[in-house]
Amino acid sequence: MIKESKAYQYAMWCINPQNRKVGKYVKKQAEAWIKIADGKDAEAYIDEKAYKKICKILKLMIHPDLKCSIYEGLEDYAWFLITATMCTKLKNDENLDIRYYETALLEIARKNYKTFNSAVIFIILMLTEPIFSRFFSVAPDLKLSSELKMAIRKIIKSSPILVDEFKILRSQIICKITDSEYTPLAYSNDGMDGKLAHAFLADEAGALDEYPVEAMRSSQITLLSGLGIIISTQYPNDNNVMIDEIDRAKKILDGVSNLSSRYFALLYEPDDEFLKDDLWQTEDLVIYQSNPVTVNNQRMFEKVVEKRELAILYENKRENYLCKHNNIKYIGLGTEGYIDIAKVKECRIEEDLQFWIGKRVFLGLDLSQTEDNTALAMVTEWEGKIYAKVFGFIPEDRIAIKSKKENVNYKQMIKEGYCFACGDEVIDYSFVEEFITELENKYGVEIIQIAYDPYNAMSTVQKLEAAGYECVKIKQHSSILHMPTKLLKEFVLKKDFCYDTNKLLEINFQNARCTEDTNLNKYVNKKRSSGKVDMVVALINAICLLQQELLYGSNFVVQTC
């Protein structure tokens, strides 16, 4: 019976090699679920009794807008989501009725009825879960969290058979049949701890940090069959729970993680090949892959195309369009923006330690105030391209404060090796100095010169010079910084710049804003930037020395005053 279902048919449509209207990760999830549906998985199976029961419930639920049963009006992707989430069960020796998937992640563009479909799942759960079960939705504020409550209310009020089986109160909805209750929570007002959530929905997760989701998950530790639904579009920030959840899902689907596979993810986002050369402006597959409803809804497709045209014409509309309608993370550049982060990311490469062996390198330092970020950049030129490796340093005892203030997950950055914690409340400059002196042995490079901003750097520079390094003071003025700032941008746009994967450096590029002097010389202005840019400043300092050597050879003098 399951093979005749819309869910199975949709999954088969997804994995068709000729079908490019869904991205690779949706295809991978469809392949994994079809294996279960075909009885070829060792851990999971499809409970056809549960599927029949859910179909009966869906036939009793009336779609408030289409005026037909939800069984008839449900979108294809929603059938896949609901069937996989509710009917896939865990094989176990005790024959216990346990859902296989503990998390359902849905990354999807706007106007795909994601909250409505979550409401359908919650009504099913309230009717079928054990008595006294509790369900919660969490969102940045009560208005957003109550969107699910409103969707549930609309379905119940539109379904004559369900009206008398539910009690709709101001703060919650109660199912009389099972005495289960659903309560919307607001992250801004409500504590998330101390609640037992048989199921929870994290709505607009791109605007949430990890706390509410982890609090809900922690409440489910004692449950055999807890469920968490996390849904969102992309958001233009770098510290939200959706980023980690998407990364986790991709690692599971790619088979490169030992994390539990009891995780169902539909990631409707464009494949990497469409993130280059501004293909979003012309390639319709970008819309189809991020918005599954547009595949069969021509009117909605045309509406999204209209928004695309406006985003092409007006940069101030681009961030909203790309994030919300294409699931492409984009932070608007504004009038003083430095380099489009999408262009920067095209220059990202995987770390290859063998590459650096024997290379002549220039270092750039940005030694900021003792309690703030410090950065070190290492650059070299090879076969017409500039290669860079950039390191950050932050005071260890200020990690939590800085993470909250700057909206950057520094713990994760440290874990990934993009920056290092040193010192307590202030930077331990001796750690930075020792780090520099070990670079030659660690990477097999020859340090030619070290560029530095004289502000807060004199003590460290004296120690480095005493150790035998040639240090060059770089005047932090547009007359000096304009050339390397321009060169870096040109190399990025030509894709002749390569940097080892570094999310913190990318955040710095997103933050960077330029100032133009009366001679139209541009440089990255820390005060005008929207956040920390120390890694970009250190990179430009290093490129300043590299550029001089490329232009004039080793016998050159950099203006210092």
N, C-alpha and C positions, 0 to 999 in steps of 0.2 A: 504493500500500500504506500509506503513512504516514497518509493520510486515514481509513483504517480503524482506526488504532491508538487505544489508550485515551488516549494523550497528546493526540492531535488532538481526540478527542471531548470530553475534559475541558476543553481550551482553548476549544472552541466553547461548551461549557456555561458557562464563566466569562464569556464576552463577551455572553451573552444579556442584552438590556436589562432583562428582567423579573427577572433573577437578582440578588438583593442579598445572597446568602450569601457572596460574596467581595468584598473591598474594591476600590477604584478602581485601585490600583497592580497588583494581580494581573490585573485586566481589561486594563490597558495592556500588561503583559508578554505576556499571552495574545494580544492583537491583533498585537503586533510579531512574535511567533513564528509565528502563523498566516500572516502575510504571507510569511514565509520558506518555510513548508511549502507554500504555494500557488504558489511559484515567482515571487513578485513583488518579491523583494528583490535589490538590485544587488550586495550584498556576500556573502550567505550562501545556502546551499542545504541540503536534507536528504539525507544519504547513506543511501539505502535499503538498500544492502549492509551498512552498519554497523548499521542497525536490525535487519535479519534476523539478523546475527551475535549481537547483544546478546540478542535474543529466544531464540535457541538456548541461550545461556549461562544465561539466567534459568530456562529449563526444566530445566537440569541442577542448579540450586541449589535445595535443599530448605529451606523455611521452618521454623526450629527450633521454633516455637510452633504454627503451624497444620498442620504435617505435610503440606503440599502444596508444589508447586513455587512458587518466588517469582514466577514468571510469572503464576500464578493468584492469589497472595495479596497482591500489591503494591497499595498504596493508589493512588487515581486521581492525587492530586497528585504522588506519587512517580514514577509513570509519566511525568508531564509533566517533572519535574525531571531524571530520568535520560535520557529520550529527547532532550530539548533539549540537555542538557549533552554527551552522548556522540555524538549523531548529526548535530548542526548543524555544518556545515563551512564553511570560508572559501573563497570563489571566488578563484583566483589563476592567473596566466598559466602558472606552472610545473606546474600540476596536482598540487601537493603535497597530501598528506593532513594538513590542519591543522584542528584544532577551532576553531570560530568563537568560542565563549565562553571567555574566559580566567579569568573569575571566575563562580562560582555562589553567590549570596547567598540564604540562607533564614532569614527572620525568622518564627518559628512558635512557637506556645504549647507548653507541656509535653505529654508523652504523645501525640506525633504520630509516634513511631518515627523521629525525625530522624537519630539516630546509627545505627540499624539500616539506614536507607536509604543513609546515607553508606558503611556497610560494603559494601553491595551494589555501589555505584559503585567502591569501591577494589578489590574482587575482580575486577570486570570490567576495570579498568585493569591490574591485575597480570597478567591473562591476555592482554591485547591490546596493551599498550604495548611499545615496543622492548626488547630484552634489556638487562639491567643497569639498568633504571629504578629510581629510588628514590622512596619515598612516605613522608610524615610526617604525623602529627597533632600539633597543638600545643594545649595547654590550660593553665589556671592551675597545675595540679599533675599529678603522674604518675597519680594515681588516675582523674582525669577524662579525661586523655589516653588511658589504657588502656581506657576504655569502648569506643572504636572497635575496639581490638585484640580485646576480649572478644566484641564483636558479630561480627567477622570469623571468629574461632575457632568460635563457635557455628554459623555458617552452614556452614563447611567441615566440621566434625565431623558435621553433620546431613546432609551431601551425599556419599553413597558414592562418586560418580564423582570428586569433588574431593579426597577425603581423601589419596590418594597423590600428588597433584600439588602439595601444599604442605607445608612444614616449619614447624611452630610451635615457636619457641624462647621462652625466657623474656623476651628483650628485643625480639624482632622476629619477623616472619612472612616466609618466603621462598617464592616461587613457583618450583618446579623447572623449569617449562616455559620461562620467560623469564629465569630468574636475577634477577628483580626482588625487591626487599625493602621491607617496610613497617616503620617504627620509630615508636613513640609517644614524644613529647618532652614534658617538663614545663617550663614557663616558669620555675618556681621553682628548677629544678635544672640545666637544660641550656642551653648557648649555642645560638643559632639561626643564627649566621653560619657560613659555610664549608661549607654543605650544598647539594647540588644536588637540588631537589625537582621531579620531573616532575609530581607532584600533591601538594597538601597540604590538610589539613582543619584549620580553626581552630574548635574546639568550645567552646561557651559563651563566644563572643567578647565578650559583654557584660561579662565579668570580666577582659578583656585590654586592655592599651593597644595602641598601633599597632605597637610594635617587632616582636613575633613574626610578624605578618602581613607587614609590610614586608620583614623579613629573608627570609622564604620567597619573597616576590615577587621580591626582588632576585636570588635564586638562579636564577630562571627566565629571566633576560634573554637568555641564549644559546639557549634552547629555542624551537623553532618552535611547539610545541603544549603549553605548560604549562597547568596547571589549578589554581585555588585555590577551595576550597569553604569558605565562612564561614557558620556556623549559630549561632543563639542565640535565646533569648527576650529580652525587655527586662530591663534591670537598673536598680536604683535608684541610679545614679551618673551623673556628668556627664563622665567622662573615660574612655571606652572606645572601642575601635575600631569597635564596631557602630554607634555614633552617626554617625560619619563615613561608613561604608559605606552605611548606609541613606540618608543625605543625598545621597550620590553617586548611588545608584540612582534616587532620586526625581527628581533633576535630569535624568538621562539619559532616564527614562521620560516626563518632562514636556516634553522637548525644549528645555530652557533651558540646556543645557550643551554645550560643544564636546568634552567627554570622550568617549573611545572607547565605542561602543555594543556592544563585545564583552563585555558584562556582563549576565548573566542573573540576575534578582532576583524571587523570590517573597516579597512582603512581606505576610504574613498579619497584618494589624493593622486595627483598626476605623477606618472613615472619620471624618473630622473632625467630622461632624455628631453622632456618638455620644459625643464627648468633652465634651459640654456638659450641664449640668443633671443630673449624676449619672445619665445614661441607662444606664450600665453596670449599674445595679441592676435594671432592668426590661426592657431591650431584648435579646432573644435573638440578634439579628443581631450584637451585639458578640461573643458566643461563637462563632458560625459564622464570622465574618470573621477571627477570630484562630486558630481551631482547625478546620482543614478536615476532620479525621476525624469530628468531631461531626455533620457534615452527614448522614452515612449510618450513624452508630453511635449509636443512641438511648441505650444504656446509658452510654456515655462522656458524652454530652450531659447526662444526668441527674446524673452524678457532678460535672460542672463546675457545674451549677446548685446543687447542695448546697453546694459551696465558695463560690459567690456569696452564698448566704443567710448563711453564717457571716461572710463579709467585710462584709456589710451590718450585721450585729449587733455585730461585734467589730472595732474599728478596728485592733487589733494584728495582725489577719489580713489587713487590706486591702492592704498593700504587696505581700505575696507573691502574693495572688490577682490583683491588677491587672497586676503585672509578668509573672508567669509563666503565667497562664491567659488574659489578655486582651491582652497586649502593650501595655498602657497604662503609660507610665512614671509612677511614683508613689513619692514618698518619704514614709514615715509621719510624721505630725505629732507624735505623742507627746502627753503631757499638757500641754506648754507651747507647743504649736505656734501660730504666728501665723495664717497664711492658707493654706488648701489651694492648692498650686501649680496644680492643675487649674483652679481658679477664677481665679487670677492670669492664666494663659495665655489665658483667654477675653477678656481685656482688651487683648491684644496687637494692634497695628495696624502697618501699613507706614509707613515714614518719609515725611512730606510736608513738605518745607521751606517750601512756600508757606503752610502753615497758620500758622506762627509769626510771619509778617510782621505787624507792628503790634500784637502781643499784649503786654500788661503781665504781667511774669513775676516770680516770687519764686525766689530761689536758696537751696539748702541745702548746707552744707559739712560734711564730716566729715574733718577733717585729722588723721589718726592719726599714730602714731610714724613717724619718718622712713624706716625700712626696711620699713614695712608699707603696706597699701592706703590710698588716699585716694579720696574720692568727691565728686562734684558733681551736684546735681539741679536741674533747671529745671522749674517747674510754673506752670500757669495754669488759670483756670476759664473755660469757654466753653460757653454754652447748657446750663448745669446739669451739665456733666461736668468732671472734672479731667484735664488732659492733662499728661504728664510726659515728660521726656527726661533720662536719667541717664548720667553718664560716670564711668569709673573710671581711676585712675592707679596704676601700680606701678613700682618701681625696675627699670631695664632689666637690670642684672646679676643680679637675683634671680628672673628669669622661670623658669629651669629648676628652681631649688630650690623656689619657691612652687608650681609646677605639680605637682611630685612630692608635696610635703608636703600640699597642699590638695586634690589629686586634681582639679585644674581645668586644662584645656588653655589656658593664658594666651596662647600663641602664636596659637592660633586665635581667641581673644577679641580680640586686638590686630588680627589680620588682618580680622576682621569689623567693626572699628570700635567695639566695645563698651567698650574701655579703651585707654589710651595708656601706653607705656613712656617714662619720663623719669628722668634722673639715672643714677647708676651703682648703687652699693650702697644709696643712700638716695634718697628722693623729691626731685626738683628742684622746690621750691615756686615758684620763679620761673616755671617752665613752667605750673603751675596758675594762678598769678596772671595771667599773660599770656593764658591760655586764657579766663579769666573776662572780662577786659577786651575780648576780641575777640568775645564772644558777641553783643553788640548789633549789630555790623556784619555778622557772619556769618549771623545768623538774623533780623535786622530787628526785634528785640524791644526793649522798654523794661524795664530792670531796676529794680524798685521797691525791693526790699530784699534783703539777703543774710543768711540765718540761719546761725549757726555755733555749734559746740560749742567753748567756750573752751580746752579741752585741746589744746595744741600749735598753737593758731591765732593767737596774739596778733600775731606778727610779720607774718603774711599779712594779717590784718585791718587792721593799721595802714597797710599799703601800699594796701589797697583803699579805705580811708577817705580816704587822701591823694589817691587818684585820683577821689574824688567820690562813692563809693558809700556808701549807708547800711547799716551792718552791725548786726545785732541778735543779742545773745548769748542763746542758748536754754539755760536751765538743764536739765541732763540728769537730770531727776527725774520720777518717776511723776506728781506733781501737775501738771506742765506737759505732759509728753509723752502722757499718757493720752488727751486729747481728739483730737489729730491722729492718734494710733495707731488709735483707734476709728473716726475719720472715714475714714481710708484703707481700713480693712477693710470698712466699710459700703459705700463707693463701689465697691470691688472686687466685693463680693457682688451689688450691684445692677447691675453692669456699666456703671457711670457713671465708671469710671476707664479712661483710655487711655494706653498707653505705647508708644513706638516699639520695635519688636522688639529685644530685648536679652537674650541668653541668660545673660550674667553677672548681670544684675539678677534673673533668674528663679532662678539658683543661690542668690543672696543671700536671696531670699524662702524658698527651701527650707530654708536654714540657720536662719532667724530663729525664735527662741523667746522667749516673753514671761514676764515676772515680774509677780506681783500683790502690791501692798502691802496693809497692814491695812485700807485703805479700798476695796479691790477695784479700785484703779486699775492699769491694765496698761501696760507699756512693753517695747520690745524690749531684751533684756539681752544684751550682747555676750559676757559670760563664760559665760552659760548656753546660748548658741546653738551649733549644731554645726559652724560654720565662719564664714567672713567674712560680715558683714552691713552693711558700711560704706555700700553703695549704698542699702539700705533705711533706714538711719539718716539719711543725707543727705536722702532723699526725705521722711521724716517731719519733719525740721527745716524743710524748705521748706513743707510743707503746714501746719505750725504757723503760719507767717506768713500764708499764704493763708486759712486758716480764720479768723484774727482779722479780716482785712479783710472776709471774707464776713459775719461776725457783727456787727462794729462799724464797718465803713467804714475809711477811711484814718487816722482819729484814734484809735489804740489804743496801748497800752503793754504789751509782753510782760514778764512777771515774769522777772527775770534773777538773782535771788538768793533 
